[in-house]
Amino acid sequence: MFEQLKEVISNQNSSQEEKEIAFLEIQKNNISTRNYNALRENITSIREYWSNITTARLTKIIKKIFNMIPCEYETLENMLNVLDDLILWAEKDNKNLLRLDLECKRIYVYIFLGKYHDALVKIKDIAKDLKKFDDKNNLISLYVYESKAFYKIKNPNRAKASLTAARALAVSTYCSYELQAQIDLLNGMYLCDERNYKIAFSYFLEAMEGFTIDKKCEFACVSLRYLILSKIISKNQNEIEMLFKNKNAAPYSNDNLVKLLIEIGQCCTDRNLRRYLSLMENNRQILESDEFLFSHLGYLYDILLENNIIKIIESYSVVYLELISKNLNFEVEIIEEKIRKMILDGKINGILNHSDMSLILYNNINEHAFEKDCLVQIEKLKKICQINKS
C-alpha cells in the first residue's frame, strides 16, 4: 500500500491534491506506529520525489501532520526532537516563513510539556522575526502562548499584558475561531482570578462556541466547566440547568467534571458544607488535574464556610465555638482557625475567649456616621477657639 502511495507522489501525472493525500496517509501511519525518524526524513527529503511542491503547500501539509499528532506528553516529547531538526532544515534552505511556523509549533510543545522558561526565552526572538515578515496570525498565537507561560509561572501582570497584545492584534487581523476562543478562555480565567465571575461568564460562553466551531471538543468542554464554575461562585447556580439547552453545551453533560460541578452547585444551594468537602476530598485527583478549577473551588469553599459562620453568630453577643461546630458539623479546631482568620481580616468584629472557647462579639460602629460626628465637633471647637482669641 505504502509503495503505491509513494508512486502517486513521485508520479508527474498525479495532481497536487492526490500527492498531498498520499503523503499525509504515509505520515499518518508513521505517527500511529510512533516512527518519528521516518516522519522527519519524509518531510526533509520531500523535494527528492515531489520536486514542484511549493513552500505554502509544504507549510499546509506540516500543519495537517501536527493536527494528527495526539496531545500526549510522551508523543509531544518525542516530537520536540523532530521539530528541532525540521527548524534547522528550514533555516538551512532559507525557508523563513516555514521556519517561523515550526518555531511557533515548538513553543506550543514547550508549553504543553511545562517547559515555560524555555518557551519564554525563545518567544522574544521569534516575535521580532514574525513582525518583520508581518505574520500576524502566528504572532497572535505567540502572544497567547506567552500569556499562558507567564500565568503558569505566577506572573499575572505579564500574562495579562501578553493577552492584551493578542487581543489588540486579533481585532485588526482575521484569526481562526480556535485562536479567538483561546483568547476568550484566558480572558475569562484572568477575570475569575480578579473575582469578576459574572463578567467572566460571557467570555467562557464565547470560548465554548469558538472551540465547537473548530471541533476542538476538549477545549470546548473545559470552557463549559469554567462557565459552570463562574455561575456557581456568582450565586447563579439556578441557571446551570438552562446552559444545557445550548446545543454547544449539551454534548458534554456526561463529562465527569461537569457532573461533579453540578453536584457542587447543589451543595451551595443547600448550604451543605460537609457534602461539599466530601466531594472535594473524594474527587481530589481529578480536581487537581485542573489547577485553575481546584484553586477557585477552594475559594468557593472558604466563602461558604464564612457565610455559614456569620449566619449563625449574627444573633449573638457571645457564642461558644462548640455550638458553631455542631451546627456546621465541623470539628471545633477547624472553626476556631477559621474564625481567627476572619477576625484578622476584619470580617468579624470580636475576640476569641480561650478560657471557655467562646467568641465575644462587639457591636459594629457605623464608621461613616462616627467620622461625620467627629468633623462636626471639630468645627465647633474651631469656633470656640476663634471666640477666645478675639
N, C-alpha and C positions, 0 to 999 in steps of 0.2 A: 504493500500500500504506500509506504513512505518513498519507495523508489519511484512510483508513479507520480507522486506529488512533486518530487524533485524534478522529474521530467517536465511536468507542467510549468514549473518555474523557469527552467532553462530553455524551454521551447519558445522560439521567437514569435511563433504564431499565436501563442496564448495571450489573452488580453491582460492588462494591468490588474484588473479586478480578480481574474482567475488566479494569477500568480500570488496576489495578496492572500486570497482564501487558502491556497495550498500552503503557503509559507506559515500562516497562522496555525493551520492544522498540525504542522510538524512541531511547532513550538508548544502547542497545547499538550502534545504527547511528552515533550521534554519536561514541561512543568509538572505534569501528573506523575512522571517517573523520577522527579527531582534531579534530572540530568542538567544541572546548571552550566556545566562546562560546554556541553553541546549547544545550549541556548546562546551562550556568549559567542561561541565560534560561528554559529549560523548568522548572527547579526553582524559581526565584524567582517565576515567574508562574503556578505550577501552580493556584493557587486561582481564577484567572480562568476556567478551564474545568473545574475539579474543586472546586467550592465547598464540598462537605461532607467533604473529606479531613481526617482527624484528624492532630494533631502526631505521635502514636505511629506511625501508618501512614507518614507522611512520613519519619520517622526511620528506619523499617524499610526504606523504598524507597531512601533515600540510602545506607544501609549496603550494600544489594544492588548499587547502582550502583558503589560503590567496590570491591566484590569483583570486579566485571567488569574493572576497570582493571588492565592488566598492570604488574607491578613492574619498570618500566624507568626509567632515570634521566631521559631526555627527557620521557617521558609524565608522570611524577610532578612534574617541574619545572614543566610547564605547568599541572598540577592545583593547584599551590600558589596561583596567582593566582585560580583558580576558588574555592578554599577561602576565601581572604581575602574575596572578595565575598560568599560564602554566609554567612560568620560575621557580617559587617556587616548583611546582610539579616535573619538570625535575631535579632540584637541589636535591630534597629530594630522588629521585630514582636513583641518580648518573648517569643520562644521560647527560654527559658533553657536547658532540657534539650537541645534540638536544637543550640543554640549550643555547649554544652559538648561534645556528641558530635562536632561539627565541629572544635572546638578540639583534641580528642584525635587526630582523624584528621590534623590539620595537624602535630601533634607527631610522629606516625608518619612523615609525609613528610619532616620535618626530619631525623629520624634516618637515614632511607634515603638522603637526599641528602648526609649527612655534615655537616649544619649543627648540630653538637652543642651549641654555646654558645647558639645561637638557641633550641634546644629547651629547654635548662635555664632560660633566662630566662623563658620562657612557663609552664613547668611549675609554678612556685611559686604563681602567682596562680590557675591553673586548679585546682590541688589544693584550695585554700581553698573555691572555689565548689562543687566536687564533694562535699566534706564537708558543706557547707551544705545541698545538695539530696539528700544521702545516696545518691549514685550510686556505689555500691561497686564495681560491675563496671568502670566507666571509671577509677575511682581505682586499682584493681589494675593495669590496663593502663598507667596513667600512671606508677606506681612502676616497672614493668618497663621502660618507655621511659627513665625517669630513670637506672635502673641501667645500661642499655646505653650511654647518653650518657656517664656518668661512667667507665665501663670503657674507652670509646674514647678519652677524653682522659687516660687513665692515672691515674685516681684510684680505685684498687681498694677502699679503705676506704669511700668514699661509695657506690660501686657495690654493695658487699655490704650496706650499711645500707639502701639503697633496695629491694634484693631481699628483705631480711628483712621490711620493711614490707609488701611484696606478698604474701609467704608467710603472714604473720600474718593478713592480711585475707582471703586465699583460704581459710583454714581455716574461717572462720565464714560465708563467702559462696559461693553457687554461682557458678562461672565456667566458661566453655567449656573443652572438652578442649584446644583450641589454646592458650588463655591459660595453663592449668596446665602444658602442655608447654613453653611459653616459659620459665616459672619454673624447671622442672626442667632445661632445657637450660643456662640461665645458672648454676644451682647446680652442675651438673657441670663447667662451664668454670672456675668460680672454685675448685672443689676441685682441678682439674688444675693450676691456677696455684700452688696450695699443695702440689703434688706428691702429693696424695691420689688417685692414679689408680684404685685398687681401689674406693674409695667412690664415685667419680665414675661408674663403670660403671653402677650401678643407676639413677642419675638420667638418664643418656643413654638407657637402655632404656625408662624411663617416658616420656621425651620423645618417643621414636620412636613408641610406641604411641598417645600422645595426638594427635600430628600425623596419624598414619594414620587414626584415627577421624574426625577433622575434614577428611580428604582434603587435607591440606597436604603434598603429596608432596615438595616441595623441602626443607622443613624436616625431614621425616622422614629424608630421605637425609643431610642434614647431621648429624643425631643419630647415624645409623649410622656415619658416618665417624669421629666423635669417640669412639664406642663402641669401634670397632676400634683407634683410636689408644691409648685407655686400656688395652686388653688387651695391646697390644704393649709399652708402656712399663712395665706392671706384670709383664712377663715371662710372660704367659699367652697368647702368640700361638698356641699349640696349640689354644686354644678358639675361634679365629676361625671355623673351618670349621663348627662347631656353630651359630654365630649365624645362618647362612643357612637353617637348618631352621625358624627362626622365620618365620611367614607374613608378618610386617611387614617383615622384612629382605630376604626373597627377591627382591622386585621390583627392588631396587637393586644386585643382584650385578654388573651390567654397567656401573655408573657408573664413569667414568674414574678419579676419585679413590679410590673404593673398591678398584678393581683395583690401583691404584698402592700403596695402603696394605698390601694383601695381599702384594705383592712386597717391600715394605719389611720386613714381618714375617718373610718368609722369609730376608731378608738378616740379620736379627737372630738367627734360629735358626742360620744358617750362620756367623755372625760375619764376614760378608763386608763389610768396611768400604768397600772400593773400589767394589763394586757399589752399596752404599747411597749413596755420594757421587755416583756416576754417575746414579742415579735422581733424586737431588735436583737435580743440575745440568741434566739433560735435560728435567725437568718443572718447572723453576723458575717459569715464568709461571703455570701452573695452580695450583701450590702457593702462590705469593704472593698469589693472589686470595683466599685464606683466611688472614688474619693469625694467627689463633689456631693453626691447624693447622701453619703454617710455623714458628712460634715453638717449638712443642713437638717438632717433628721435629728442629729444631736442637739442642734439649736432649737428645733421644734419641741423636743423633749424638755429642755430647760424652761421654755415658755409655758408649757402645760403644767409643769411642776410648780412654777412660781404662781401662776394664775390660781391653781387649786389651793395653795397655801394662803394666798391673800383672801380668797373667798371664805376660808374657814376662820381666819383671825380677825376679819374686819369688824365683827360684832363684839369683840372682847377688848378689855384693857389689860388683862393678864390671862395668858393661856398656856397650859402645860404642853410640852413637846410630845408627850405620850398621847395626848388627845389628837393632835395633828397626825401623828404616825398611824394611829388606829383608823382615823377617817380615810387616810390615803393608802392604808395597807402597806406602809413602808417602815423600815427599821428606824428607830429614834436617831441613830448616828447619822443616817443619810439626811434626815430632816434638819438636824442640828447644823450640819455642814452647809446645807443649802440656805438656811435662814441667816447664818453668819455672813455668807456671801451677799445675800440680799440686803442686809443691814449696811455692809461696807459700800454697796453700790447705791445706797440711798433709796432702795425700793421699799424698805420697811423702816419706819421711824420708831425705834425701840432698842432695848438691850436684852441680852440673854442673862438670866439669873442661874448660875451653875449650881447654886446650893440646892435648889429644888427642881432644876431643869425646866424652867418656865421662861416664857417670853413676855417681857413687860413692854407694853405699847404706850406711846405718847400721842397726844392729840396733834394732828398736823396743823401747823400755823399757816395761815394764808400770807405767804411771803410778800405778795404784791400789796396787800392791804397794809401790812406792817410797815413796808417801805414808805408808802404814801403817808401814813400817820407820822412817821419819823420826820419826813420832809416838812409837814405842816408845823410840827413842834419846833423845828429848826428855824423856820421863817418867823415864828412868834418870838423866839429867843433873840433873833436879829433885831426885831423892832424894839424889844426891851433894852438891848444894848445901845441902840441909837438914841433912845429917850434919855438914858443915863448919861451919855456923852454930851448931850445938849444941855 
